Amino acid sequence: MSDRETRIGQNESWFRKVNESLESLLLEQRDADLGAWFRIVCECADEECAERIAISVTEYERVRANPRRFVVAAGHADGSVERVVAEHGPYEIVEKRGDAGLVAQMEAPRTEN
């Protein structure tokens, strides 16, 4: 695996874990309201990005169903390691490829490794 792609996969996986915690807290507070909206941290490869994205719990769950998919602010996709699979105005859904995709899949909190 390339060091760069591994680092990108690890960075984005870390942001995903943060967002998983945010969703969990929301659902605890709202008694599992899947129609609720919440704000997540952009899951792009930029370690310094702190952009927030409003997303519904339902859409977030759709993204989390695929361990190689992430939510990034519009324009934050890195074409060298991912492809945009859906555009939703202020954010995009991207799917990791190559080594970054393998790292993302291995580090996904919802799948067994």
C-alpha positions, 0 to 999 in steps of 0.5 A, a space after each residue: 500500500 502507498 503511504 499517501 493512500 493509507 494516510 488518506 484512508 486513516 484520516 477519513 476513517 477517523 472523521 467517520 468515527 467522530 461522526 458515528 459518535 455524533 449520530 449515536 448521541 443524537 439518536 439517544 437524545 431524540 429516541 431514534 428519530 431517523 428523520 432528524 437532521 444533524 451536523 457532521 464533520 466533513 470526511 475529506 482527506 484534509 486533516 485540517 478541514 473542519 467544515 460541517 455538513 447538515 445531513 439527515 440520519 436516513 441519508 447518513 445511514 445509506 452512506 454508512 451501509 458501504 464501508 468505502 463511502 464517505 460524506 465530503 463537502 462539495 468540492 472536497 473529493 480527491 479524484 486520485 483516491 475516490 470517485 463522487 457517486 452522488 451530489 447533494 448540493 452542499 455535500 457529495 458522497 464519495 467512494 474510496 478506491 485502491 489502497 484508501 478504499 481497503 483501509 476504509 473498509 478495514 477500519 469501518 466501525 460497522 463491519 467485521 474485519 
